[in-house]
């Protein structure tokens, strides 16, 4: 089996420091088209440094699904400068998404921008699907070069700007209910993939299947959907199963995930998980070509965005369990695990550069991964920026080590490692929260 590929998804340019220091450890980077629209210069500069300098992959996620959802998710309140009354505020599409809709044109501009509505299946006639596929392909192939051309100092060398490594088809979310709407979106997904596959492209073309988690439990539906998606002119497919944390996957879901992978493998086409983690890496032994996630987050993602919550804590990624845990829970369990020195921690938990640099041969320094502070005006403590930064860098380095283990070992060895960790952590005293956080390894082991 080929090695599992991992693409890092960049959420904002504030994360660029992590990326530039670790990018060569991974297969490539994916950015959302909204980021390209909101910060075109910075995004193009990053793409050039990765494609031309680091020599790794780079792609733009077209995010068309957002235009089929409730538009309030991509709207914001701004000052209405056209109003004669001072201070009047208006609720409208975010500038980046409005710009993106106008770039795509056609049904997206007409329905979303001009009419202020979400796209629905009846809006996607055969002709509109063909136009949408063409415009989304052209956007991914030409938008960054267009930004380059717009700069007078760079215009003469615009032809040298590299193409993205691959392109995504337009895609929309297939919901669970009502069934009529769900099947309509499923039909549209298949038709879009077929139309996109018919287009000519200088780089690989991938269809995208974005659907509700409950659909993954329907074996017949999974078989039908992935059979149809593997039978077009696209070079492969990326799937996004909404809100599916791998450490909570059920046996039937894993079984059907393997079914989908097997279908694509039988056609000789790669299949990727748009939001995955260690389980996705292990599934490479059954043919999953790769996956993507963010910098310290994004191993699962709900299509419905979470609005109005505080910035989440970046917990410590615990390699033996391949999941994140609060540092306090890990510290409380160390003595029961028989870990009393920094060297024992490195031998049995993690010996990445970040962990060694933080501990400095003193296990007590581990708390630096979980530092919290009470900021002025707040009632609850929040994680310090330095602590969050350490956890993110550790996560990226630990993930690289996990990939190396998977790629360099047999499925049997991977499963044996899971069983050993399951036995060790599930046998911890019940009063330790960590004792209940290894159960997913049993599901993974039996499902793999």
N, C-alpha and C positions, 0 to 999 in steps of 0.2 A: 504494500500500500504506500502511496506517496505521503510525504510529511504533511501534517496539519498546518494550514496557513492561518495566521492571525493578522487582521487589519485593525488598527486603532482608529476609533471614531473621535474626531476633535469636536468638542462642544462649543468652545470659544477660544479666542486667541490668548486668553489669560492662561491657557493650559499649554501654550506653545513651548515653554521652557522644558516641561516634562518630555514633550515629543522630540524636540531637537536633540536631547541628550540620550534618548533611548530608541529613536526611530529605526536605526539599523538592526535592532534586535528582532524586528517584525517584518511582515511581508509588505506592508503598505499602510496608507492612511486614507480614511474616508471623511469628507466634510459634507455637511448639509448645504443644500443650495441656498438656504436663507443666510448662511454665514458668508457665502460668496457674494450675495447681493448686498449685505450690510457692510462688509469690509472687503471690497473687491481687491484693492491694492495689496493688503496684507495676505489675503488668501492666495492670490496669484504668486506673490513672492515666496510663500511657503511651498506651493506646488512646484515651483521652479527649483527650489533648493532640494526638494525630495526627489523629484523626477530626474533632474539633471545633476544634482550633487551627490545625494545619498544613494541614488540609483535604486530606489524602492518604489513600489506602486503608489498611485494616487488616483482617487476617483471622487466624483461628486454625486451625492444622493439627491435625486430630484425632488423628493418630499411631496409628490403630487397627492399623496393620501390626505394631506392636511386640507385640501380643497374639497374633499368629500365628507369632511367632519363638520361638526358645529363650528361655524366661523368665529365664535367668541373666543375659541382657543388661540386664534392667531390675530386677535384684535387688541388694541390698547387705547387708553384714554389720553388724548392730547389737546393742546390749546387750539381752538378754532380761530385761526387768524383771519378768516374771511367774514367772521361775524362782526357787525357794527357794535355789538355790546362787548365791552371789555371783560375778559376773564371767562368767557364762555368756553366750555370744554366739549369735545365731541368724541364719540366712540367709533373707531374706524380700524381698517386693516393695518397691521404693523407695516411700516415702510418696506421692510425687506420682503415680506410676503406679497405685498401689492406689486412691488417691482418684479418679483418672480412670476406672478400671474400675468403681468403684461409682457414679460419675455416669452412665456409660453403661448400667449395669444389664444385665438380660437375659442373653444368651449370654456376654457379656464377664465379668460378675460371677460367673455360675454356673461357667463353665469355668476362668477364670483365678484369681479370688479364692477361691471356695469349694472347687474341686477341685485347684487348683495346677497346671493343665495349660495348654498352648498351644491356641489355637483351631485347629481343622482343618476342611477343607471339609465333612465330614459333619455338623458342628455347625451349619452355616448352612442350615437349611431355609428354605423360602420365607417362612414366618411369622417366623422369627428374623431373616431379612434385613430384612423390613419393620420389625420392632421396632427393630433396630439403626440403620437409616437414620433412623427417626423420632427416636430418642434422640440420635444424633450431630448431627442438624439442630438439635434443641431446645437441645442443649448450646452449640453455636456461637452461636445466636441469643440465648440467655438467661443463660448462665453469668456473663458480665461484669456484666450488669444485676443479677443476683442478688447479686453481691459488693457492688454499689453499694447495693442495698436493705438489706443486712445492717448498713450503717453508719447509726446513728440520725440523724446529722447530715445525711445525704444522702438518706435514704429518701423524703422528700417530693418530690424532683426526679428520682427514679429513672426515671420515664416519659420524661424528656428524654434519657436515655442513648442514644446512637446505636447502630443496628444495625451489625454488621460489614459491610464492603463486599461480601463474597461468602462463600459457604460451600463446604466440600469434602465430598464423599461419604466414607463409611467406605471404607477400602481395605486390601488385604493384598498381600504380595509373591508374585509369580508366579515360582517358581524355574525353573532350567533342567531339572534332573533330580531324581527320576525322572519320566519323562514322564507317568505316570498322575497324580501329584501336581500336576505343572505344569498339565496340562489341567484338572484339577479346580479349581485356584485361578483359572485363566483364566475358566472358566465362572462361578465365584463373582463374579469382578470384573465381568463383563458383567451378571449378575443384580443385583448391588448397584447398579450405575450405573443400570439400568432402574428399580429400585424408588425410588432417590433422585430420579430425574427425575420420578416421579409425584407427589412431595410438593409442597405449596404452600409458597412462601417469598417473603418481601418483598424478598429480594436474590437476585442471580444464584446458581445452583447449578452446581457443577462436579464432574464425575466425576474419579476419579484412577486412572491405570494405572501400577502399580509392578512392574517386571519385570527379569529377568536380562538382562545385556547380550547374551548369546548369542542371545536371541530376536530381537534387532534384525537379526541376519544371516539370518533366515528370512523371506524376502519374502512367502510365502503366509500365514504366521502373522501377520505385521505387518498385511497387508491385511485379514485376517479380523477381528483384534482391533479395529483402529481403525474399520473399517466398522461393527462392532457398537456400539462406544462412541459413534459419532457419530449413531446411529439411535435415541436415546432422548430423554426430555424434559429432560435437562440442558442448560444454556445453553452448555456448552463442556467442556473437559477439560484437566487437568494430567497430564503423564507424568513418571515418574522411572525412568530407566534406571540400574540399580545399577552403580556403579564405571565410569563412562564419561568419562574425562578428554577434553575436546574436542581437546587437542593430540595425542591418540593414536587418534582415531577412524579407522576404516578406510573405504575407498571404498564398500564394499557397505553399511556401516552408515549412512553419510551418504545414500546413495541411498534406503535404506528409510526413513530419517527424513524425507526429502522426500516420500516416498510417503504417510506418515502425515499430514504437514502438508497435502498436497494433498487427501486425503480429507475432512478437516475443513473446508478452505477451500471445497470443492465443496458442502458442506452449509450454508455460511454461519455456521459456529460457530468460535469462537476456540480455539486449542490453545496451551498453555503448557508450557515445560520447567521442572520444579521445581528442577533443579540444572544450570545452564548458565553460559556465559560469552560471549565475543565472537562465537563461531560462531553461537550462538543469536540474538544481535542481528542478525547478517548474514542469518540465515534468515528474518528478517522480510520480506525482499524476495521470499520465496516463500510468505509467509502465516503464519509463526509469530508469534503475537500477543505473546509476551513470555516472560520467564524470571525465576528468582530465584536468589539465592546469599547467602552470609553476608558478614560484614564481614572481608574478607581471606581467605576460605576458602569452601568449599561450592560451587565451580563444578562439582564432581563429588562424589558421595558413595556409598559402599558401604552397602548395607542392613545388612550385618553390621558392627557397630561395632568399632572398633579399641580393644582393652582393654590397659591396662598399659604404655602408651608415654609417653615424655616429651613435654612441650609442644613442638609443632613450631615450627621457625623460620618467621617471617613474611618470606618473600623479597620482593624488589623486583619489582613488576609492570612488565614492559618493554613499553610500548605498541606499538613496531613489530612485535613478535612476538606480542603479546596473550597473554603467558604470564609466569609468574614465574621469576626467575633469581636465584641467589645474587649478592649485590653484588660479591663478589670476582671472579666470572667476568665481570661487566660492566666492572669497572674495568680488568681485564687486556686487554679488547678495545677500549677507547676509542681508543688511539693507532692501532690498525689500522683503525678506522672513520674515522679522521681527525678525531676530536673531541678538541680540546686546550684548549678554554675553556668556561666556564660557559654563555656565550651559544650556542655551537655545540651544547652539550648540550640547551639549551632549544629550539633550532631543530629538532633532529633526534630527540630522545628524548622529553622531556616538559617543558612549561612551566607545569605546574599550580602553584598557590599554595604547596603543600608543598615541591616541588622548588626553587622560587625562594627560599623562606624558608630551606631547609637550605643550599643552595649559597652564597648571599650573594655571588655573582659569583666564587666560588673553587671550581673543580672538585674540589680536594682535599677539600672538605667532604662530598663524596658518600659517603665512608666512614661517615658518621653513620647511613646507612640500614642498615649492616651491622655495627654495634658489638656486640662480644661481651665477656663478662666471666667470669672463673672465680670462682664463688661458694664460700664456705667450706664444706668438706665434700664438694664435688663433684670429680670427676676430669676432667670435660669442660666446656668453656666453653659458656655459653648466651647467647642474645640479650638485650640490655638492654631493659627495658620501654620506654624512650624510643625506641629503634630500632624496636621492633615497632609502636609507636604511629605513628611517622612512616610506616612502610610501609603500615599499614592506611588512614590518611587519604589517602595518595597513591593507593592502589588505588581508593578510592571516587571521588576526583576524576578520576583517569585514566579510570575506567569511564564516568563521565558524559560526558567528552570523546569517548570511543569511540562512545557512543550518539548523541551529537550528529552525529558524522561519518556514521554509518550512516543515521540518519534524514534527514540533509540531502543525501545523495548517491545516485547511481544504483548498481545492482549492478555495473555495469561499472567505475565509479570505485573501488568497494570492492575488487574483484578486482585492479585495477591496483595499488592500494596494497599488497596482499598480495604480488604478483609482485615489486615493487620491493624490498620488505623481504626476500623470499626470496633474491633475487639478491645483495643486499648482505651479508646475514649468512652465507649458505652459502659465500660466497667468502672468508670469513675464514680465516687459516691454521689448519691442522688441529690444531695444539697448543692452540688456544683452544677450550675446551668450548662456547662460544657458537656455534661454527660448525656444530654438529650439532643445534641447537635450533630450526631454522627449517623443518625438513622438513614439519611439519604444514600449513604454508601452501600447499604444492603440492597436498595432499589437499583442503584447503578450496577452493582456486581451481578445481580440476577438478570438485569435487562441487557447487559453487554455480552 
